[in-house]
Amino acid sequence: MARNAYTLLEVLMATAVLALGLAAIFGVSNAALRKSVDAAELADAQLACQTKLNELLARQAPIKATPATDMEELTNWKISVQVYDSSRPGLSTVHISAQKYLPDGVTAYGVLCQLLRWVPQNKVEIPQTDATIDPIDGFEDPLASGS
């Protein structure tokens, strides 16, 4: 006796395998979409930090510490400027950072862009803070003694 049709069990098994495969594909594509959005936001934040630094260096804005303020182009991101005494005489360190915050105001861990630049102290508008900043996170000062 020849069999010309599929049984109900075979159809259900094929449908279940297809559904699992589609669910896995949609899950991976959703994660990839989230990561691409995060990467685009980080690139925009880096550009905003560089733009802010360029404004300060071009004297379009005074070089002074500013608290974290909302970024117009990125929601849930804030940009700030800190000015520190440098270990180098006559220099100040300008630290520009952009950080992502969750909607409830909590800092999103690991989502941060930072730029450091040394500028002459006479270019800084406000008195220096008590804190000093030295090379951090593995960045070495090429002018440090013993190098």
C-alpha positions as CSV (number, residue, x, y, z in Angstrom):
1,M,0.0,0.0,0.0
2,A,1.5,3.3,-1.1
3,R,1.4,6.3,1.1
4,N,0.6,9.6,-0.7
5,A,-0.1,12.0,2.2
6,Y,1.6,13.3,5.3
7,T,0.2,12.5,8.7
8,L,-1.0,15.1,11.1
9,L,2.0,14.4,13.4
10,E,4.5,15.0,10.6
11,V,2.8,18.3,9.8
12,L,2.8,19.4,13.4
13,M,6.5,18.5,13.9
14,A,7.5,20.4,10.7
15,T,5.5,23.4,11.9
16,A,7.2,23.3,15.3
17,V,10.7,23.1,13.8
18,L,9.8,26.0,11.5
19,A,8.5,28.1,14.4
20,L,11.6,27.5,16.5
21,G,13.9,28.5,13.6
22,L,11.9,31.7,12.9
23,A,11.9,32.6,16.6
24,A,15.7,32.2,16.8
25,I,16.2,34.3,13.6
26,F,14.0,37.1,14.9
27,G,15.7,37.0,18.3
28,V,19.2,37.4,16.7
29,S,18.0,40.1,14.3
30,N,16.4,42.0,17.2
31,A,19.6,41.9,19.2
32,A,21.6,43.0,16.1
33,L,19.3,46.0,15.6
34,R,19.7,47.0,19.3
35,K,23.5,46.8,19.0
36,S,23.5,48.9,15.8
37,V,21.4,51.6,17.4
38,D,23.8,51.6,20.4
39,A,26.8,51.9,18.1
40,A,25.2,54.8,16.2
41,E,24.4,56.6,19.5
42,L,28.0,56.1,20.7
43,A,29.4,57.4,17.4
44,D,27.1,60.5,17.7
45,A,28.2,61.0,21.3
46,Q,31.9,60.8,20.3
47,L,31.2,63.4,17.6
48,A,29.5,65.6,20.1
49,C,32.5,65.4,22.5
50,Q,34.9,66.3,19.7
51,T,32.6,69.2,18.6
52,K,32.5,70.5,22.1
53,L,36.3,70.2,22.4
54,N,36.7,72.1,19.1
55,E,34.4,74.8,20.3
56,L,36.5,75.2,23.4
57,L,39.8,75.2,21.6
58,A,38.5,77.7,19.0
59,R,37.4,80.0,21.8
60,Q,33.7,79.8,20.7
61,A,32.9,78.9,24.3
62,P,34.9,79.7,27.5
63,I,37.0,76.8,28.8
64,K,35.4,76.1,32.1
65,A,33.7,73.3,34.0
66,T,30.1,72.7,33.1
67,P,27.7,70.3,34.8
68,A,26.1,67.5,32.9
69,T,23.5,68.8,30.5
70,D,21.2,67.1,28.1
71,M,22.3,66.6,24.5
72,E,19.9,67.9,21.9
73,E,20.7,65.3,19.3
74,L,20.6,62.3,21.7
75,T,17.9,61.5,24.2
76,N,19.0,60.1,27.6
77,W,22.6,61.4,27.0
78,K,24.4,64.1,28.9
79,I,27.6,65.9,28.2
80,S,29.9,67.6,30.7
81,V,33.2,69.4,30.9
82,Q,35.6,69.2,33.9
83,V,38.8,71.2,34.2
84,Y,41.6,69.8,36.4
85,D,45.1,70.9,37.4
86,S,47.6,68.9,35.5
87,S,50.8,67.4,36.9
88,R,52.5,69.5,34.2
89,P,53.3,73.1,35.3
90,G,51.3,75.7,33.4
91,L,48.8,73.2,32.0
92,S,45.3,72.3,32.8
93,T,43.4,69.1,31.8
94,V,40.1,69.5,30.0
95,H,38.0,66.3,30.4
96,I,34.9,66.1,28.2
97,S,32.5,63.2,28.7
98,A,29.2,62.1,27.3
99,Q,27.3,59.5,29.2
100,K,24.0,57.6,28.6
101,Y,21.4,57.6,31.3
102,L,18.5,55.2,31.6
103,P,15.0,56.8,31.6
104,D,14.9,56.6,35.4
105,G,18.1,58.7,35.6
106,V,20.5,55.9,36.5
107,T,23.8,55.8,34.7
108,A,23.9,53.2,31.9
109,Y,27.0,51.2,32.9
110,G,29.7,51.2,30.3
111,V,28.1,53.6,27.9
112,L,30.5,56.5,28.0
113,C,32.6,58.6,25.7
114,Q,35.6,60.6,27.1
115,L,38.1,63.1,25.7
116,L,41.1,64.5,27.5
117,R,43.1,67.5,26.3
118,W,45.8,69.5,28.0
119,V,45.6,73.3,27.5
120,P,47.6,76.2,28.9
121,Q,46.3,77.4,32.3
122,N,46.0,81.0,31.1
123,K,43.3,79.8,28.5
124,V,41.1,78.5,31.3
125,E,38.4,80.9,32.5
126,I,37.8,79.7,36.1
127,P,40.2,78.8,39.0
128,Q,41.3,75.2,39.0
129,T,39.7,72.6,41.2
130,D,41.6,71.1,44.0
131,A,41.7,67.8,42.2
132,T,44.4,66.9,39.7
133,I,44.1,64.4,36.9
134,D,47.0,62.3,35.7
135,P,47.1,59.7,32.9
136,I,44.3,57.2,33.5
137,D,43.1,53.9,32.1
138,G,46.4,52.9,30.7
139,F,47.2,56.2,28.9
140,E,50.8,57.1,29.5
141,D,52.2,60.6,29.7
142,P,55.0,60.8,27.1
143,L,56.5,63.7,29.0
144,A,56.7,62.0,32.3
145,S,60.2,61.7,33.8
146,G,61.9,58.4,33.2
147,S,60.3,57.9,29.7
